Amino acid sequence: MKPLKCIDSVKNSCLLIVILATIGYTHQVGAQNLQFGKSKLIDSKTDTVPVGKVWKVESFMFSKAITDCPTNTTPVNITDSIVLNGNKMPVRAQRFVGTIVNYYVNATSASSPEFIIWEQKTPMWLPAKTTLSAGRGVLYINVLEFSETP
């Protein structure tokens, strides 16, 4: 009897794996129902993702290049942003905290400022009815528009 229970257990496990694989495949196929429509550049004028569409934010075009690291100890705090659904969202930040870090090169002391740069990773997917515009330091937002197809 015990060997039969073991076989039943294996059958149930196999059945569960087949069901999960089928659900995963169905979900994966459902995620591929987008058709490319056009590319857009969004500027400071607010634009809205139309109903039945999805936007893929590919990149940001900044109005200024990254500034050089300052040579003094004056702190620098620059944040470039976009406006997403009325909320300012940072997409690039530069921080110079004015801290001097001492380190040794060939037994002599040298100083180096602490300089940090951060950028938002892309792509960003935006659903229908999402509003978007370029904010401080952003000239354009590069967007691809897709239609949702049944």
C-alpha positions as CSV (number, residue, x, y, z in Angstrom):
1,M,0.0,0.0,0.0
2,K,2.7,2.5,0.8
3,P,4.3,2.3,-2.7
4,L,0.9,3.2,-4.2
5,K,0.6,6.2,-1.9
6,C,4.1,7.3,-3.0
7,I,3.0,6.9,-6.7
8,D,-0.2,8.9,-6.0
9,S,2.0,11.6,-4.3
10,V,4.2,11.8,-7.4
11,K,1.2,11.9,-9.7
12,N,-0.3,14.8,-7.6
13,S,3.1,16.6,-7.7
14,C,3.3,16.2,-11.5
15,L,-0.3,17.4,-11.9
16,L,0.5,20.5,-9.8
17,I,3.6,21.2,-11.9
18,V,1.6,20.9,-15.1
19,I,-1.1,23.3,-13.7
20,L,1.4,25.8,-12.6
21,A,3.3,25.7,-15.9
22,T,0.0,26.2,-17.8
23,I,-0.9,29.2,-15.6
24,G,2.6,30.6,-16.1
25,Y,2.4,30.1,-19.9
26,T,-1.1,31.7,-20.1
27,H,0.1,34.6,-18.0
28,Q,3.2,35.0,-20.2
29,V,1.1,35.0,-23.4
30,G,-1.2,37.6,-21.9
31,A,1.7,39.9,-21.2
32,Q,2.6,39.9,-24.9
33,N,-0.5,41.7,-26.2
34,L,1.0,45.1,-26.9
35,Q,1.4,46.5,-30.4
36,F,3.9,49.3,-31.1
37,G,2.3,52.6,-32.1
38,K,4.7,55.5,-32.1
39,S,7.6,57.3,-30.4
40,K,7.0,60.5,-28.5
41,L,9.0,63.3,-26.9
42,I,7.3,64.6,-23.8
43,D,8.4,68.1,-22.7
44,S,7.2,70.4,-19.9
45,K,3.6,70.3,-21.2
46,T,1.6,67.7,-19.3
47,D,0.6,64.7,-21.5
48,T,-1.7,61.8,-20.6
49,V,-1.4,58.1,-21.5
50,P,-4.6,57.5,-23.6
51,V,-7.1,54.8,-22.7
52,G,-6.1,51.5,-24.4
53,K,-2.5,52.6,-24.5
54,V,0.7,51.9,-22.5
55,W,3.8,54.1,-22.5
56,K,7.3,52.8,-22.1
57,V,9.7,55.5,-20.9
58,E,13.0,54.7,-22.5
59,S,15.2,57.6,-21.5
60,F,15.5,61.2,-20.2
61,M,17.2,64.0,-22.1
62,F,18.6,66.4,-19.6
63,S,19.0,70.2,-20.1
64,K,22.4,70.2,-18.5
65,A,25.3,67.8,-18.4
66,I,26.6,66.5,-15.1
67,T,28.6,69.2,-13.4
68,D,32.2,68.7,-12.6
69,C,33.1,67.8,-9.1
70,P,33.7,71.1,-7.1
71,T,37.3,71.7,-5.9
72,N,36.2,73.3,-2.7
73,T,34.2,72.1,0.3
74,T,30.9,73.9,-0.7
75,P,28.1,71.3,-0.8
76,V,26.3,70.8,-4.1
77,N,22.8,69.2,-4.2
78,I,21.2,69.0,-7.7
79,T,18.1,67.0,-8.5
80,D,16.6,66.7,-12.0
81,S,13.0,65.5,-12.0
82,I,9.9,64.6,-14.0
83,V,6.3,65.1,-13.0
84,L,4.3,61.9,-12.7
85,N,0.6,62.1,-11.8
86,G,1.3,65.6,-10.4
87,N,4.1,64.4,-8.2
88,K,7.7,65.5,-8.7
89,M,9.9,62.4,-9.1
90,P,13.7,62.6,-9.1
91,V,15.4,60.9,-12.2
92,R,18.9,62.1,-11.6
93,A,20.7,63.5,-8.6
94,Q,24.2,64.8,-7.9
95,R,25.5,65.2,-4.4
96,F,28.8,66.7,-3.3
97,V,28.7,66.6,0.5
98,G,31.9,68.7,0.9
99,T,33.5,65.9,2.9
100,I,37.2,65.5,2.3
101,V,38.4,61.9,2.5
102,N,42.1,61.5,3.3
103,Y,43.9,58.6,1.7
104,Y,47.5,57.7,1.2
105,V,49.3,57.4,-2.1
106,N,53.0,56.5,-1.9
107,A,53.0,57.3,1.9
108,T,51.8,60.9,1.3
109,S,48.3,62.2,2.3
110,A,45.9,63.2,-0.5
111,S,42.4,64.5,-0.4
112,S,39.4,63.6,-2.4
113,P,35.8,65.0,-2.2
114,E,32.9,62.7,-1.8
115,F,30.9,63.0,-5.0
116,I,27.7,60.9,-5.7
117,I,25.7,60.6,-8.9
118,W,22.4,58.7,-9.2
119,E,20.2,58.1,-12.2
120,Q,16.7,56.5,-12.5
121,K,16.9,53.1,-14.3
122,T,14.7,52.7,-17.4
123,P,12.4,51.4,-18.8
124,M,9.4,52.6,-16.8
125,W,6.0,51.4,-17.9
126,L,3.1,53.7,-17.5
127,P,-0.6,52.6,-17.7
128,A,-3.5,54.5,-19.2
129,K,-4.6,57.8,-17.6
130,T,-1.1,58.4,-16.2
131,T,0.0,62.0,-16.6
132,L,3.6,62.9,-17.4
133,S,5.7,66.0,-18.0
134,A,9.4,67.0,-17.9
135,G,10.4,68.8,-14.7
136,R,13.4,70.6,-13.4
137,G,16.6,69.8,-15.4
138,V,14.8,67.5,-17.9
139,L,14.3,68.8,-21.4
140,Y,12.5,65.8,-22.9
141,I,11.3,62.3,-21.9
142,N,11.7,59.7,-24.7
143,V,8.5,57.5,-24.7
144,L,7.3,54.6,-26.8
145,E,3.5,54.2,-27.1
146,F,1.9,50.8,-27.4
147,S,-1.7,49.8,-28.0
148,E,-3.2,47.1,-25.8
149,T,-4.7,44.4,-28.1
150,P,-7.1,41.7,-26.9
